[in-house]
Amino acid sequence: MTTAARLLRESDAPLSTVAARVGYTSEFAFASAFKRCYGTAPGKYRHGE
């Protein structure tokens, strides 16, 4: 998940691309796992909210 966090911070790749690059076939599953790990949605994390 640290790779996903780095990709979200350092790139403007769509969430589906980030999810695929870290091994998720479902954007929804990735977003759920990311929120469990970081306490915020990937989009909010990307925008610093």
C-alpha positions, 0 to 999 in steps of 0.5 A: 500500500505504500507504493499506492500512496506514493503513486497517488502523491507523485502522479496524476494517473487515474485511480484505476491505473494505480489500483492495477499497478499495485495488483488490484483488478477492482478499483472499488476493492483497492479504494476500500483497502486503501481507506482501511490502511490510511483512514481516508479515500485515495482521492482525498489522500491524493488531494491532501484532504 
